Amino acid sequence: MTARTFDLTKRMGTRFAAGAVLSLASAFGLASLAPSAHADTKPANTAHVAAAPQAGANGAKTATAGASAQDVIKLARTQIGTHEDASGNSKFNDWYVGSPLGEQNAHRIGSKSASVYKGQSWCDMFVSWLGQHTGTKGMGADAYTVSHAKWFKKTGRFGQTPKPGAVVFFAWNGGGIKGVEHVGIVVKDNHDGTINTIEGNTGDAVKKKVRDTSTVAGYGYPQYR
């Protein structure tokens, strides 16, 4: 898939490059929001804005109730095979565009509408969708993989041990958190140097993958019940 980047980057200015996270993020235990990095593409330099917790649709748990790792994995499995359309847009873009999360971030980057996120890379939007629709505490709600990983590290919940339900950050060419280009959810540690995952925006779809742990920059640990 052709890399898709924002034409708003030049308009963001140094106040966005600073990457300051609003105090609301720590209050709700959520990460800041910015356009996501896609596997095989470099992230844009973007704004950060905190997200308020939301209850999911169709009877999803509330953020107060929390969720288990298996809740997240179960929901992720139901999305396997979900594809983006010919324009590069997915149901996860649509959710983000229609949510307060997308509106807040769009205003921060100087856009009048969250529709700026239509057709943008959505691997982290998928992870955020899982967290919001299960009411997972401490999952973060981000659309930019690097800032999401940084948030986990800042909150003391970033490490190198693969656990079911952990948010896994990939850096194909190394470089630690700064090199993160893609994100997914750990399903299983195979204890042979590989992990089973479910990832969005992989070959333009949600897919099950087996990944070598040598490509992993680290893992974020949500506060599962």
C-alpha positions in Angstrom: 0.0 0.0 0.0 1.2 3.5 -0.8 2.3 5.5 2.2 -0.2 8.1 3.2 0.9 11.2 5.0 -0.8 14.4 6.1 -0.6 17.5 4.0 -1.1 19.5 7.2 2.3 18.7 8.6 3.9 22.0 7.4 1.1 23.9 9.2 1.6 22.3 12.6 4.5 24.5 13.8 6.8 24.0 16.7 4.0 23.9 19.2 3.0 20.5 17.8 6.5 19.3 17.3 7.1 19.7 21.0 4.6 16.9 21.6 3.2 18.1 24.9 0.5 15.8 26.4 -2.4 17.5 28.1 -2.9 16.9 31.8 -6.2 15.2 30.9 -4.3 12.2 29.7 -3.0 11.3 33.1 -6.3 11.9 34.7 -8.0 9.3 32.5 -5.1 7.0 31.9 -5.2 7.5 28.2 -2.5 8.3 25.6 -2.4 11.3 23.4 -3.7 11.2 19.9 -1.9 11.7 16.6 -1.8 10.2 13.1 -0.6 6.6 13.2 2.5 5.1 11.7 1.9 2.3 9.3 4.1 -0.7 8.8 6.7 0.2 6.1 6.0 4.0 6.4 7.4 6.8 8.5 5.1 8.7 10.9 4.3 12.3 10.3 5.3 14.9 12.9 1.9 15.6 14.5 0.0 17.1 17.4 -1.0 15.4 20.6 -4.3 15.7 22.4 -5.7 13.7 25.3 -8.8 11.5 25.0 -11.6 11.0 27.3 -12.8 7.4 27.9 -15.8 6.1 26.0 -18.1 3.2 26.3 -18.2 0.9 23.3 -21.2 0.1 21.2 -23.3 -3.0 21.3 -23.1 -3.6 25.0 -19.4 -3.0 25.3 -18.0 -2.5 28.8 -17.5 0.9 30.3 -14.1 2.3 31.2 -15.1 2.1 34.9 -15.8 -1.7 34.7 -12.5 -2.4 32.9 -11.8 -5.4 30.7 -9.6 -8.5 30.7 -6.9 -9.4 28.2 -9.2 -12.1 26.8 -12.0 -9.6 26.3 -9.7 -7.6 24.0 -8.3 -10.6 22.2 -11.8 -12.0 21.6 -13.0 -8.7 20.1 -9.9 -8.5 17.9 -10.6 -11.9 16.5 -14.0 -10.9 15.4 -12.4 -8.2 13.2 -10.0 -10.5 11.4 -10.5 -10.1 7.6 -11.8 -6.5 7.9 -10.3 -4.7 4.9 -9.8 -1.1 4.0 -11.5 0.2 0.9 -9.8 1.3 -2.4 -9.2 4.8 -0.9 -7.3 3.3 2.1 -10.2 4.0 4.5 -11.4 1.5 7.1 -14.2 1.1 9.6 -11.7 2.2 12.2 -11.0 5.4 10.4 -14.7 6.0 10.3 -15.0 5.4 14.0 -12.1 7.7 14.8 -13.5 10.4 12.5 -16.9 10.2 14.1 -15.5 10.2 17.7 -14.6 13.0 20.0 -11.1 11.7 19.9 -10.7 12.5 16.2 -12.4 15.9 16.6 -10.1 16.9 19.4 -7.0 16.0 17.5 -8.2 17.5 14.2 -8.7 20.9 16.0 -5.2 20.6 17.5 -3.6 20.1 14.1 -5.5 23.0 12.6 -8.1 21.1 10.7 -11.7 22.1 10.7 -12.9 18.5 10.6 -11.8 15.1 11.8 -12.4 13.9 8.2 -8.7 14.6 7.7 -8.2 11.1 9.2 -10.1 9.5 6.4 -7.8 7.2 4.5 -4.9 7.5 6.9 -2.9 4.6 8.3 -5.0 2.9 10.9 -3.0 0.3 12.8 -3.1 2.3 16.0 -6.7 3.4 15.4 -7.5 -0.3 15.5 -5.8 -0.8 18.8 -7.5 2.3 20.2 -10.9 1.0 18.9 -10.3 -2.3 20.8 -9.6 -0.4 24.0 -12.5 1.9 23.7 -15.0 -0.8 22.7 -14.0 -3.1 25.6 -13.6 -0.3 28.2 -10.0 -1.4 28.9 -8.3 0.7 31.5 -4.8 2.1 30.7 -4.9 1.0 27.0 -4.3 4.4 25.7 -6.2 5.9 22.8 -3.8 7.0 20.2 -3.4 7.2 16.4 0.4 7.6 16.3 2.4 4.5 17.3 5.5 6.4 18.6 3.6 8.6 21.0 1.5 5.7 22.1 4.7 3.7 23.0 6.2 6.8 24.7 3.0 7.1 26.8 3.3 3.5 28.0 6.9 4.1 29.0 6.1 7.4 30.8 3.4 5.6 32.8 5.7 2.8 33.8 3.9 0.1 31.9 6.3 -0.6 29.0 8.6 -3.6 28.9 10.1 -6.4 27.0 7.9 -9.4 28.1 5.2 -10.5 25.6 1.9 -11.1 27.5 -1.5 -11.9 26.1 -3.4 -8.7 25.5 -0.2 -6.5 25.6 0.1 -3.8 22.9 3.1 -4.7 20.8 5.1 -2.1 19.1 7.2 -3.0 16.1 10.4 -1.3 14.9 11.3 -3.1 11.7 14.7 -1.5 11.5 15.5 -1.2 15.2 15.9 2.1 17.0 13.7 1.4 20.0 10.7 3.5 20.6 11.8 6.2 18.1 11.9 3.5 15.4 8.3 2.2 16.1 6.4 1.9 12.8 3.6 -0.5 13.6 1.4 -1.8 16.4 -0.8 -4.8 17.3 -2.1 -7.0 20.1 -0.3 -10.0 21.5 -2.3 -13.2 21.5 0.3 -15.7 22.6 4.0 -16.0 23.4 5.2 -19.1 21.6 8.4 -19.2 23.8 10.5 -19.8 20.7 11.4 -16.3 19.8 8.0 -15.6 18.1 4.6 -14.3 19.1 1.1 -14.7 17.7 -0.5 -11.3 17.2 -3.6 -9.6 15.7 -2.8 -6.4 13.8 -4.7 -3.8 11.9 -3.5 -2.3 8.6 -1.4 -5.3 7.8 -1.7 -5.9 4.1 -4.6 -3.4 4.2 -6.6 -5.6 6.6 -6.9 -7.0 10.2 -4.8 -10.2 10.2 -3.4 -12.8 12.5 0.4 -12.8 12.3 3.4 -14.7 13.7 6.1 -12.2 14.4 9.8 -12.7 15.4 10.4 -10.9 18.7 13.6 -9.4 17.2 11.3 -6.9 15.4 9.6 -5.7 18.6 10.6 -2.4 20.3 8.6 -3.3 23.4 5.2 -4.0 24.9 2.7 -1.7 26.5 0.7 -3.3 29.4 -2.9 -2.2 29.8 -4.5 -2.3 33.3 -6.5 -5.4 32.8 -8.8 -6.8 35.5 
